[in-house]
Amino acid sequence: MDHGWTIPAAAFAQPAMKCELRGTQFRCGFPHRPLLRLRQTPHPQPPLPVSPPAPMPDETIDFGSPAGPLPADRLQELFQQLVADGSWQRYNGKHGAALQQALLTTHQRQHCHLCCSGTAAMELALRAAGVQAGDEVILSAYDFKSSFINVLLLGAQPVLVDTLPNLPVVSAQAVAAALTQKTKAVIASHLHGLAAPVQELLQLTRERSIVVIEDACQNPGACLDGQPAGTRGDLSVLSFGGSKLLTAGRGGAVLTDQAQFAQRMTLYTQRGNDAWPLSELQAAVLLPQLQILNQQNCRRASSVQLLQSAFADSPAISLLLTPEFRSTPISPTGMATAAFYKTALLMNCHQQARNELSQACLQQQIPLHPGFAALHTIHAKSRFTAHGSLENATRLAQQLLTLHHSVLLLPPTELLQVAGEIRRLAELRKNVSW
């Protein structure tokens, strides 16, 4: 029987395909490649008219594969050293200890707990804060879903609040309005190169014994008012995931100044051995990345400022940046004031056009992806409490796109070519009807 299914031919030609079913739409895709769609449609839909693509940079540049912080020859040298001295297979060794000390020094902290992922680090931070069943944890409705799920895992209630207008970070005013006697912790995530108001949240919560967890997974090394991200929260979380600015494929860390919090993490993870460890091999790969992090952050920040000129007068798409960043020159020898993991762009359109822009860019191997889904739109209402309208978070979830940091390390001429193509494709879709 003919059900009217249409299958893109490319779906049969790609190896290692990842597929998932969402409602009535079957989606097949690959890391850093466009998703191929299989839909049941009674009538073929006419394609959006497009003009010929603009000339792109050298075709040998792979925009879809994030460039690692270390060159391949440096990684090979590290691996050879680890094999030669046997340290790659040790449970506890000099590389893990050196990484802990480096993170403590960089972040001016007293305690550092290394672990297997940023998601695990957030769970450990919540456990260290004493979060348990019946407690409330406040977080932004626009955030990575693992924080939400970690709160549920501990039996606590996520309380979702709105972001600042046109900025993907939590509103301190919204947090203040949502505080109750049950509030145990607040999660403040620095996202898309923009800093959450951690200091304001600390002032709100200090007299209530509420723990502020600073999620610095996306912006390691960013200098916020003279202090590196991850230095202010009662607990701070880092991630070393495969696409992050500091990467070991997997990994994470929790930083704190309070011995009680550090002891709780140790008691939970020590089960004859560390249940959630970071390996010696991973630690060894991270150490040299810390040495070049500020240099690379400055270079990425300079690229973002260059992108401002490319999108400045576009009616269709704009960069989401603070006024302070827009007006502050980047010094190649100073401390980077922002760290851009996935730079945020806001498309002045509806969600379908935003998604089509992402698909069009991915087809040209430009790693431009939709931002996070709003947490209140993807979870059952019984699983959370929503405080306020959450209209800012909803808009971000519908219109925000993220540009992967690999693009920001391109030479300026090529970077502007990529930006020009994004703008061209965005403006083609600006007037698509709802």
C-alpha positions as CSV (number, residue, x, y, z in Angstrom):
1,M,0.0,0.0,0.0
2,D,1.3,3.5,-0.9
3,H,1.3,5.6,2.3
4,G,2.9,8.6,0.5
5,W,6.3,8.3,2.3
6,T,9.1,10.2,0.6
7,I,12.6,9.2,1.3
8,P,15.7,11.3,0.5
9,A,18.1,9.3,-1.7
10,A,21.0,10.4,0.5
11,A,19.5,8.4,3.4
12,F,20.7,5.2,1.7
13,A,24.2,6.4,1.0
14,Q,25.4,7.5,4.4
15,P,27.2,5.2,6.9
16,A,26.7,5.2,10.7
17,M,23.3,6.7,10.5
18,K,21.6,7.9,13.7
19,C,17.8,7.9,13.6
20,E,15.1,8.9,16.0
21,L,11.3,9.0,15.9
22,R,9.6,12.3,17.0
23,G,5.8,12.2,16.7
24,T,5.0,11.5,13.1
25,Q,8.4,12.6,11.8
26,F,11.3,10.2,11.4
27,R,14.7,12.0,11.5
28,C,17.9,10.5,10.3
29,G,21.2,12.4,10.8
30,F,24.9,12.4,11.4
31,P,27.1,14.4,13.7
32,H,27.7,17.8,12.2
33,R,25.7,16.9,9.1
34,P,22.2,17.9,8.0
35,L,19.3,15.8,9.2
36,L,17.5,13.9,6.5
37,R,13.7,13.9,6.9
38,L,11.2,11.2,6.2
39,R,7.7,12.6,6.2
40,Q,4.2,11.4,5.3
41,T,2.8,14.1,3.1
42,P,-0.2,13.8,0.9
43,H,1.1,16.3,-1.6
44,P,4.7,17.3,-2.4
45,Q,5.6,20.7,-0.9
46,P,7.2,23.2,-3.3
47,P,10.8,24.0,-2.3
48,L,11.7,27.5,-1.1
49,P,13.1,29.5,-4.1
50,V,16.8,30.2,-3.6
51,S,19.4,32.1,-5.5
52,P,22.7,30.6,-6.5
53,P,25.0,30.1,-3.5
54,A,27.6,32.7,-2.8
55,P,31.3,31.6,-3.3
56,M,32.5,29.8,-0.2
57,P,36.0,29.5,1.2
58,D,38.4,26.7,0.2
59,E,36.5,23.5,-0.2
60,T,39.1,21.7,1.8
61,I,37.9,23.5,5.0
62,D,35.5,21.3,6.9
63,F,33.1,23.6,8.7
64,G,31.2,20.6,10.0
65,S,34.0,19.0,12.0
66,P,34.9,21.0,15.1
67,A,38.6,21.7,15.2
68,G,40.2,20.5,18.4
69,P,42.2,22.8,20.6
70,L,45.4,20.8,20.1
71,P,46.9,19.9,16.7
72,A,47.1,16.2,15.8
73,D,50.9,16.0,16.1
74,R,50.8,17.4,19.7
75,L,48.1,14.8,20.6
76,Q,50.2,12.0,19.1
77,E,53.2,13.2,21.1
78,L,51.2,13.2,24.3
79,F,49.8,9.7,23.7
80,Q,53.3,8.4,22.9
81,Q,54.6,9.8,26.2
82,L,51.6,8.2,28.1
83,V,52.3,4.8,26.6
84,A,56.0,5.1,27.1
85,D,55.8,5.8,30.9
86,G,52.7,3.6,31.4
87,S,50.7,6.5,33.0
88,W,47.8,6.2,30.7
89,Q,46.5,3.1,32.6
90,R,47.0,4.3,36.2
91,Y,44.0,4.8,38.5
92,N,45.5,7.9,40.2
93,G,48.6,9.6,38.8
94,K,50.5,12.8,38.2
95,H,48.3,14.1,35.4
96,G,45.1,14.1,37.3
97,A,46.8,15.7,40.3
98,A,48.3,18.3,38.1
99,L,45.0,19.1,36.4
100,Q,43.3,19.5,39.8
101,Q,46.0,21.9,40.9
102,A,45.8,23.8,37.6
103,L,42.1,24.3,37.9
104,L,42.3,25.3,41.6
105,T,45.0,27.9,40.7
106,T,43.2,29.2,37.6
107,H,39.8,29.5,39.5
108,Q,41.3,30.6,42.9
109,R,39.4,27.7,44.6
110,Q,40.0,25.4,47.5
111,H,38.6,22.1,46.3
112,C,38.3,20.5,42.9
113,H,36.6,17.2,42.2
114,L,37.3,15.7,38.7
115,C,34.6,13.4,37.2
116,C,33.5,11.7,34.0
117,S,31.3,14.4,32.4
118,G,29.7,17.8,32.8
119,T,26.3,16.1,33.4
120,A,27.8,14.1,36.2
121,A,29.4,17.2,37.6
122,M,26.0,18.9,37.8
123,E,24.6,15.9,39.6
124,L,27.5,16.0,42.1
125,A,27.0,19.7,42.7
126,L,23.3,19.2,43.4
127,R,24.1,16.4,45.8
128,A,26.9,18.5,47.5
129,A,24.3,21.3,47.9
130,G,22.1,18.8,49.8
131,V,19.3,18.8,47.3
132,Q,16.8,16.0,48.1
133,A,13.2,14.9,47.6
134,G,10.7,17.7,48.2
135,D,13.2,20.5,47.6
136,E,12.9,23.1,44.8
137,V,15.7,24.0,42.4
138,I,15.3,27.2,40.3
139,L,16.8,27.3,36.8
140,S,16.2,29.0,33.5
141,A,13.5,27.7,31.2
142,Y,16.1,28.1,28.4
143,D,19.0,25.7,29.4
144,F,20.5,22.4,28.6
145,K,18.1,19.6,29.6
146,S,20.6,17.6,31.7
147,S,20.4,20.1,34.5
148,F,16.6,19.7,34.6
149,I,16.8,15.9,34.5
150,N,19.4,15.9,37.3
151,V,17.1,17.8,39.6
152,L,14.3,15.3,38.9
153,L,16.8,12.4,39.5
154,L,17.2,13.6,43.1
155,G,13.4,13.8,43.6
156,A,13.4,17.6,43.7
157,Q,11.1,19.9,41.8
158,P,12.5,22.1,39.0
159,V,11.2,25.6,39.1
160,L,11.5,27.2,35.7
161,V,11.9,31.0,35.4
162,D,12.4,33.3,32.5
163,T,15.6,34.7,30.9
164,L,16.5,38.3,30.4
165,P,14.9,39.8,27.3
166,N,16.8,38.7,24.1
167,L,19.6,37.1,26.2
168,P,19.9,33.4,27.0
169,V,20.8,33.7,30.7
170,V,18.5,33.6,33.7
171,S,16.9,36.8,35.0
172,A,17.8,37.5,38.6
173,Q,14.5,39.4,39.0
174,A,12.7,36.3,37.9
175,V,14.6,34.1,40.4
176,A,13.8,36.6,43.2
177,A,10.1,36.3,42.5
178,A,10.3,32.5,42.5
179,L,12.1,31.9,45.8
180,T,10.1,30.0,48.4
181,Q,10.8,28.2,51.7
182,K,11.4,25.1,49.7
183,T,14.1,26.6,47.5
184,K,17.4,24.7,48.0
185,A,19.5,25.8,45.1
186,V,19.6,28.0,42.0
187,I,21.4,27.0,38.8
188,A,22.9,29.9,36.8
189,S,24.3,28.8,33.4
190,H,26.6,31.0,31.4
191,L,25.4,30.3,27.8
192,H,26.5,31.2,24.3
193,G,29.3,33.5,25.5
194,L,27.0,35.5,27.8
195,A,27.4,35.6,31.5
196,A,24.7,34.7,34.0
197,P,24.1,37.2,36.9
198,V,25.9,35.0,39.5
199,Q,26.8,37.9,41.8
200,E,23.2,39.2,41.9
201,L,22.0,35.7,42.7
202,L,24.4,35.3,45.5
203,Q,23.2,38.6,47.0
204,L,19.6,37.3,46.8
205,T,20.3,33.9,48.4
206,R,23.0,34.6,50.9
207,E,20.7,35.2,53.9
208,R,18.5,32.2,53.0
209,S,21.1,29.5,52.9
210,I,20.3,28.8,49.3
211,V,23.1,27.4,47.2
212,V,24.0,29.0,43.9
213,I,25.5,26.5,41.4
214,E,27.4,28.3,38.6
215,D,27.3,26.3,35.4
216,A,30.5,27.3,33.5
217,C,30.5,24.4,31.1
218,Q,30.3,26.6,28.0
219,N,32.7,29.4,29.0
220,P,35.9,28.2,30.6
221,G,38.5,31.0,30.9
222,A,36.1,33.9,30.4
223,C,37.1,36.8,32.8
224,L,34.0,38.3,34.4
225,D,34.6,41.5,36.2
226,G,38.2,40.5,36.8
227,Q,37.4,36.9,37.9
228,P,37.4,33.7,35.7
229,A,34.0,32.1,35.2
230,G,33.6,29.4,37.8
231,T,35.0,31.3,40.7
232,R,31.9,32.9,42.2
233,G,29.2,30.2,42.7
234,D,29.0,28.3,45.9
235,L,29.6,25.4,43.6
236,S,30.9,25.7,40.0
237,V,30.6,23.1,37.2
238,L,32.9,22.6,34.2
239,S,32.6,20.2,31.3
240,F,35.3,18.7,29.1
241,G,32.9,17.1,26.5
242,G,33.9,16.3,23.0
243,S,32.9,19.6,21.4
244,K,33.8,22.0,24.3
245,L,36.5,24.7,24.4
246,L,38.4,22.4,26.8
247,T,37.9,18.8,25.6
248,A,39.0,15.4,26.6
249,G,36.2,13.7,24.7
250,R,34.4,13.4,28.0
251,G,34.9,14.7,31.5
252,G,33.9,17.3,34.0
253,A,34.9,19.0,37.3
254,V,33.2,20.6,40.3
255,L,34.9,23.5,42.1
256,T,34.0,24.9,45.6
257,D,35.6,26.7,48.6
258,Q,33.4,24.8,51.1
259,A,35.0,21.7,52.6
260,Q,31.5,20.3,53.5
261,F,30.5,20.3,49.8
262,A,33.8,18.6,48.8
263,Q,33.4,15.9,51.5
264,R,29.9,15.1,50.3
265,M,31.1,14.6,46.7
266,T,33.9,12.3,47.9
267,L,31.6,10.3,50.1
268,Y,29.2,9.8,47.2
269,T,31.7,8.8,44.6
270,Q,34.2,6.7,46.6
271,R,33.0,3.1,46.5
272,G,36.2,1.3,46.9
273,N,37.4,3.5,44.1
274,D,36.2,6.6,42.3
275,A,32.9,5.6,40.6
276,W,32.9,8.5,38.2
277,P,36.6,9.1,37.4
278,L,38.4,11.2,34.9
279,S,41.2,9.1,33.5
280,E,44.9,10.0,33.4
281,L,44.9,10.0,29.7
282,Q,42.1,12.6,29.7
283,A,43.8,14.8,32.3
284,A,47.0,14.7,30.3
285,V,45.2,16.0,27.2
286,L,43.6,18.8,29.1
287,L,46.7,20.2,30.7
288,P,48.2,21.8,27.6
289,Q,44.8,23.1,26.6
290,L,44.6,25.2,29.7
291,Q,47.9,26.9,28.7
292,I,46.5,28.1,25.4
293,L,42.9,28.7,26.5
294,N,43.1,32.4,27.0
295,Q,44.9,33.0,23.7
296,Q,42.2,31.0,21.9
297,N,39.4,32.7,23.8
298,C,40.8,36.1,22.7
299,R,41.0,35.0,19.1
300,R,37.4,33.7,19.2
301,A,36.2,36.9,20.9
302,S,37.9,39.0,18.2
303,S,36.1,36.9,15.5
304,V,32.8,37.5,17.2
305,Q,33.4,41.2,17.1
306,L,34.2,40.9,13.4
307,L,30.9,39.1,12.9
308,Q,29.1,42.2,14.3
309,S,29.9,44.1,11.1
310,A,28.7,41.2,9.0
311,F,25.2,41.1,10.6
312,A,25.0,44.7,11.9
313,D,22.3,46.0,9.5
314,S,20.6,42.7,8.6
315,P,16.8,42.7,8.9
316,A,16.7,39.0,9.3
317,I,19.4,37.9,11.7
318,S,21.5,39.4,14.5
319,L,24.2,38.4,17.1
320,L,23.1,38.1,20.7
321,L,25.7,40.1,22.6
322,T,25.8,42.4,25.6
323,P,26.3,46.1,25.1
324,E,29.5,45.9,27.1
325,F,31.0,43.2,24.8
326,R,30.0,45.1,21.7
327,S,31.9,48.2,22.9
328,T,35.0,46.7,24.5
329,P,38.1,46.2,22.3
330,I,39.7,42.7,22.5
331,S,43.3,42.7,23.6
332,P,45.3,39.7,22.2
333,T,47.5,39.9,25.3
334,G,44.8,40.6,27.9
335,M,42.3,38.3,29.6
336,A,39.3,37.3,27.4
337,T,36.1,38.8,28.8
338,A,34.0,36.2,27.0
339,A,34.4,32.6,25.9
340,F,32.4,31.6,22.8
341,Y,31.5,27.9,22.6
342,K,28.4,28.3,20.5
343,T,27.8,31.9,19.5
344,A,24.1,32.9,19.6
345,L,22.3,34.4,16.6
346,L,18.6,35.4,16.7
347,M,16.6,35.1,13.5
348,N,13.7,37.5,13.2
349,C,11.2,34.9,12.0
350,H,9.2,31.9,13.1
351,Q,10.6,28.6,14.1
352,Q,10.1,26.8,10.8
353,A,12.2,29.4,8.9
354,R,14.9,29.2,11.7
355,N,15.1,25.4,11.2
356,E,15.2,25.7,7.4
357,L,18.1,28.2,7.8
358,S,20.0,25.7,9.9
359,Q,19.4,22.9,7.4
360,A,20.6,25.1,4.5
361,C,23.8,26.0,6.4
362,L,24.4,22.4,7.4
363,Q,24.1,21.4,3.7
364,Q,27.1,23.7,3.1
365,Q,28.9,22.2,6.2
366,I,28.5,25.5,8.1
367,P,27.8,24.3,11.8
368,L,24.8,26.5,12.5
369,H,22.3,24.6,14.7
370,P,19.0,25.5,16.5
371,G,19.5,26.4,20.2
372,F,18.1,24.6,23.1
373,A,14.4,23.6,23.3
374,A,12.6,25.5,26.1
375,L,12.3,23.1,29.0
376,H,8.7,23.9,29.6
377,T,7.8,22.8,26.1
378,I,9.5,19.4,26.1
379,H,8.5,18.0,29.6
380,A,5.2,17.1,31.1
381,K,3.7,20.0,33.2
382,S,3.5,17.6,36.2
383,R,7.3,17.4,36.3
384,F,8.0,21.1,37.0
385,T,6.7,24.4,38.3
386,A,6.6,27.3,35.8
387,H,7.0,30.8,37.4
388,G,5.8,33.6,35.1
389,S,5.0,33.5,31.4
390,L,8.5,32.3,30.3
391,E,7.9,34.4,27.1
392,N,11.6,35.3,26.6
393,A,12.7,31.7,26.9
394,T,10.0,30.6,24.5
395,R,11.1,33.1,21.9
396,L,14.7,32.1,22.2
397,A,13.8,28.4,21.8
398,Q,12.0,29.3,18.6
399,Q,14.4,31.8,17.0
400,L,17.9,31.2,18.4
401,L,20.7,29.6,16.4
402,T,24.2,28.7,17.5
403,L,27.4,28.9,15.5
404,H,30.1,26.4,16.6
405,H,33.4,27.7,17.8
406,S,35.4,26.0,15.1
407,V,34.3,28.7,12.7
408,L,35.6,31.4,15.0
409,L,39.2,30.2,14.4
410,L,39.0,30.7,10.7
411,P,41.1,33.5,9.1
412,P,39.1,36.7,8.9
413,T,38.5,36.6,5.2
414,E,37.0,33.1,5.3
415,L,35.0,34.0,8.5
416,L,33.4,36.9,6.7
417,Q,32.6,34.7,3.7
418,V,30.8,32.2,6.0
419,A,28.9,35.1,7.7
420,G,27.9,36.4,4.4
421,E,26.4,33.1,3.3
422,I,24.5,32.8,6.6
423,R,23.1,36.2,6.1
424,R,22.1,35.6,2.5
425,L,20.3,32.4,3.5
426,A,18.6,34.1,6.4
427,E,17.3,37.0,4.4
428,L,15.8,34.6,1.8
429,R,13.7,33.2,4.6
430,K,12.9,36.4,6.5
431,N,9.5,36.9,4.8
432,V,8.3,33.3,4.7
433,S,4.7,33.4,6.0
434,W,3.6,31.8,9.2
